[in-house]
């Protein structure tokens, strides 16, 4: 039975979510279809370009992404602080980047609103748009609708392109967040379509590494790494980028068949900081899609009221 989205996404429980959308048809989202001898590789660019465009408009940050042959993964952060800081005109400008303006809003922008009832109606519309700018459901809707329309037009067909609603998982603590990001960034390696994270096309880790090689502080389209949690911490992921890359490299060596490698304890600061041993970490990174809630038993228990749930189910991280 389908679970209500209100029981899957609640910013009071956590601002971080792992989302997955899969194709419903046998034909590919991207990649090369051996059966029909048709390449859909160019569609990866569609998804990545649209993803970055929507992220530049919404107050939802992209922490990680991987665009595969018939599905894609995202780790998203709901930035409520940013959306509340937007002025009414900034909300309008952002929303109209992706939508047509209603006549009433056009008049509002021209200063042609005179009555209190019209003013009230305009403010109600702006309030709705503000809420949508930090809604993962609307974020995914605008991404999937666009890709479905483009793919159907190219395939000269109609009908559903995606396998129903997108799947979402609440990431309730730093351990769950790190595990989900690693799972997403290592997807091409685990699928055997890339040898290393830095050669994994259309992934967030490759984008981050390319920015790092260009001596940029962070990739402009992605939620930055803010470093270890501390007082007056800036907006960003609660890890260091270099720690995360080391963790990713170590995890990839353990998971990929035929690869064997070890890493010294001093080169794994993030594992020690999160209190995870190697066996637990590898279990999490290979089973991340099981369950709608991901976190420690205590984190899952405390999130149940916010998500209108009673049972403590999901992937529990010791």
N, C-alpha and C positions, 0 to 999 in steps of 0.2 A: 504494500500500500504506500502511496506517495506521502512523504512527510511534508507538512506545511513549512514554507520557507521561514516563517517566524520562529520555528523550532530549530532551524539550522543556522540562521544568521541573526546575531544580536550584538550590537557594539558594546552593550553593557557587559557581555560575557568576554569578548575579545575583539580587537580591531583587525585581527589577521585571519585570512581564510585561504584554503587551497581549493581551487575550482578546476573542473575538467569538463570539456565538451567533446562529444564523439559524433562522427558521421553516422547517419542511419542507412545510407546506401552502401552497396558494395564498392562503388566507385570511390576513388581516393579524394581526400581533402587536399593533400599535397603528395609529393613523391612521384614514383613511377609505377604504373599498373602493368605488370607483366602480361596479364591476360589480354588486354586490349592494345598493348604496346603504345600506351599513351602516357606522356609526361605531364604531371600536374605540379611540377616543382615550383613554377612561378607563383603558385597560390600561397606559398609560405610568405612571400613578400607582401601579399595582400593582407594577411593576418597581422604580420608584424607592423606594417605601416598603419593599419587601422587601430591596432592596439595602442600604439604610441600617440596617435591623434586623440583618441578618446581619453587616454590618461592625462593628456595636456589640458583637457577641458574639465574632467571630473576631479573631485577631491578624493580620489582613490589612487594610491600609489602602487606601482608594480614592483614587487620584491623579486620575483623570479618568473620566468616563462620558458616553455619549450614547445615548439610547433612540430608535431610529428606527422606521419603519413595520413592518418585518419582520425586524429584527435589532437588537442592541445591542452597544456597545463598552465595554470597561473597561480601565483601566490600573491594575494592582494592585501593592502592595508587601507582601512577606512580612516581617512584623516578628518575627523570631526572638528578638530581645532581649526584647521584651515577653512573649512566650509563656513563656520560661524564668523570668521573674520572677514568674509566677503561682504562688500556693500551690495545694496539692491541692484545697482547698475552693473556691478561685476557679475552678479548671478545671471542677470539678463544677457550680458555679453557672452558669457560662457555657454549658456543654454542655446542661444541663437547661432553659435558656431556650428551646431549640428542639426538645428531645426529651423523651420520658418516661424516668423513672429506673428502671433495673432493680431488682429486689427486693434484690439484694445491696448496691447503692449506697444504697438507702433505709435498710437496716439500718446501713450504715457511717455515714450522717449522724446516725442516732439513737444511735450509740455502742454498738450491739448486736453488733459483731464481736468474737469472743473468740479463735478459733483462728488459728494462724499461716497456715494454708492459705487461709482466707477473707481475711485481711489481705493476703496476697500476691496473691490474685485481684483484690481491690479496687484495689490499686496498679497492677496490669497494665492494668485498665480505664482508670484515670485517665491512665496513660502514653499509652495509645492515643488518648484524647480530647485530650490535650495536643498530640500530633502532628497530629491532624485540625484543631485550631484554627488551625494555620498552613499548612493544605493548600489550595491553590487549587482542586484537584479537588473537595474536599468543599465549598468555598465555592460553586463554580459548580453543583454538584449540588443543594444546598439551594435555591439561587435558581431554577434551571431546573425542578426538580420542582414547586415551589410554583406557578410561573406556568403550567406545563403543566396542572396539575390544575385551576386556576381557569379557564383558557381552555376546556378540554374540558368542564368543568361548564357554563359559560356557553353554549358552542356545542352542548351536548347530543350529544357524540360521544366516541369513544374513539380510541386509537391514538397514534402519535408526534406530538409537537408541534414538536420541535426537529430540526434537520438533523444528526442524529448527535451526535458529541462536539463540545464547544466547541473553537475554534481558539485556540492560544496561541503567542505569539512572545516570545522572550527579548530583553530590552532591556539590552544589555551595557555601555553607558556613558551618560554624561550627554547626549551628542548624540542617541542613540537614544531616551532617555527623553523629552527635550523634543520630538522629532519625533513620537513616538507620541501624546503628550498633545495636541499641536497638531492632529494628524490627527483625533483623537477629538472634541475640542472644536469643530472646524470642520466636522464631518460634516453638520450641518443646513444650513450655509451652502453647502457644496459640492453638496448635494442640491437646493438651491433652495427649501427649506422655511422658511428664515429669512434675513433680510437681514444681520444682524449677530450676533456672539457673544452680546451681552447680551439679544437677543430670541430666542435659541435655547432653547425650552422643554425641560425635562428633560435638561439638560446640566450638567456640573460647572462649566463656566465661568460660566453664569448664576447658579448657586448661590453661587459665590465672589464675583461682582460684587454680588449682593444683600446678602451679608454685609458686603462692603466699604462699601456705601452706608449700612449701619446701624452703621458704625464698629466692627465686630467685628474682632478680630485675625485670625480665620480662620473658615471654615465648619466647624461642629462635626462634621459627618459626613464630612469629607474630610481627607486627609493634608495638613498645612499646608506652606507654603513657609517654609524655614528660612534662605534667603538664600545668599550666595556661600559655597562651601566654606572652612572655617577651622578653627583649633584649637578643641577643645571645642564643636564644632557641635552644636546640639540636634537632636532627631529631626525629620526633615522633608525636603522636596524641596530639592535643591541649587541653587535659583534664588530670585530675588526675585519676588514676585507681580506688581509693577508692570512689571518687565522682561518677564515672561511675557505679560502682557496686551498690551503694546506689540508684542511679537513676533507674537502671535496676530492682532492687528489688521493689521499689515503683511502677514503671510502670506495672510490672507483677501482682502486687496485684490488681491494678485497672482494668486491661484488663481481667484477668481470671474469668470466671463465678463462682459465689458462694464465691468469695473471697472479703472481704471488709477490708480495712485498711487505716490508715492515717499516714503521716510522718510529723514531725515538720519541719517548714521552715528552721531552722538552719541545718537540715540534708539533705537539697536539694540544695547545693551550685551551682550545675551545671545548674539547672533550672533558678535560679536568674541571674547567669552570662550570660546565653544565652538570657535572656529577654523573657522567655516563661511562660505562665500561665498553670495550670494543664489541663484545657479543650483543649487548643490549642495543647499541647503536646500529649495528648491521641488521638486526631484526626489525628495527623501526624503519630503516631506509628501504627495506624490501617489502614491507607490508603497509605502507603509508596510506593506501587507498581503502583500507578496511575501517569502516566506522565513520560516523559523521562528526564525532568529537575526538580530538587528539590532545593529550596532555597527561599530567600526573593524575592519580586518583583524586587527590585533593582539589586540583584545578577543575577537573570534570565535575566533581560534586558541587563546588561553589558556583559553577556556571549553569546548573540545571534550572534554578528559578528564572534567570534571565531568558532562557530558551524555552520556557514553559514545558519543561520535561520533568519526569519523576524518576525514571530508571537511569542508573549510571552505566551507560553503554558506550562503546567506542574503543579506540586503541589507547590503552593505558601505558604510560611511560613511567617506569619506576624512578 
